Amino acid sequence: MANVYVDEEKVEVEDGSSIQEACESLGIPFSCKEGVCGSCLVNVSEGAENLGELNDEEIAFGLDGKDIRLACQCKITGGDVKVESAY
């Protein structure tokens, strides 16, 4: 099992799963959930190595590293990831 943290709160998620529901339950805002609007843009402060590679939607959005991601598009491979809203 993996863990997603926002501030000091955490949600446990399955390894290999999306972090979308966990982030949403921890207060990260979402709108389209398709990787287009950017409302779920997060700064990854810890555990960026525990997220999968950027997908086509994130690349099309203009992202090029693992420290800023679209939470609706991220999958966690395992371990812990700490994020905060980029807004």
N, C-alpha and C positions, 0 to 999 in steps of 0.2 A: 504494500500500500504506500501511496505517496501523500504528501501534505502540501496544501496551498495555504499560505499565510497572507493576511492583510492586517497590518498593524500587529497586534498580539493575538488576534483571532485566527483559528485555523479550521480547515475542512479537510477531511481525509477523502482521497479519491483513488480509484483503481489505477495501477500502473498502466500506461498506454492510453489513458482516457483524456478527453477534453477537460480543460480547466474552466470552461465557460460557466457551468452551473455553480461550481464552488466560488468563483469570483463574484458572480451575481448575488449569491447568498451572503457574501461578505461585503456588499455595498458598492462594488464596481458597477458603474452605469453601462447599460447596453441599449441598443436601439435595433439596428437591422439584423444583427447576428450572422451576417453574411460576409464580413470583411470589407465592406464598402464605406460605411459612414465614419468609422474611427472613434465612435463614442466609448469603446471599451479599450482604448489605447492605455497600456500599462507600462510603467517602469519596473523592470525586474531588478530588484536590489540584491537578491541572493538566489543562487541556484539556477542561473541561466543555463548552465550545462545540463540541467535535468529536463530541459524542454527540447522537443523535437526541432528539426530544422525549420526555417521559415518556409511557408507554403506559397503557392502561386498568388493567393490573395494578398498576403503580406508583402510580397515583392512588388506586386502591382500598386500597392498603397505607398510604396517608396521606402519601405524598411530595408535595412541592409545589415543588421547585426542582431544579437540575441538580447540586448539590454532594453530594448523598447519593442513591445510586441502587441498584437491584437489578441486580447484574451479570448475572443470568440473563435480564434483559429488555432490556438496553442494546444498541443498535447504534451502531457507530462510523462516522461519515461520512467520515473521513479524518484525517490528521495524527496527533498523539500524545495519549495519555490516560494519566495517572498516577493509580492508585488504591491504596487500602489498605483492609484489612478494617475495618469500623466497630466491630468487637468486640475 
